[in-house]
């Protein structure tokens, strides 16, 4: 999971906490369930059908954990 911070008006937070408590779940779980209910499932197109993937090579392997810090090294230096 990924940690996210949101700001809620005090009244909404109190009401949401009460709803979560009445359902026996955490506020975080209540928010996750509600977001999942209103978020459409992702429809993934197959790479073979996507013109961007047909034209360009796309890396589909493991990514080093320091890629954002050392991207120039990985892109331009010989390994």
Buried (B, 14 or more C-beta within 10 A) or exposed (E): EEEEEEEEEEEEEEEBBEEBEEEEBEBEEBBEEEEEEEEEEEEEEEEEEEEEBEEEEEEEEEEEEEEEEEEEEEEEEEE
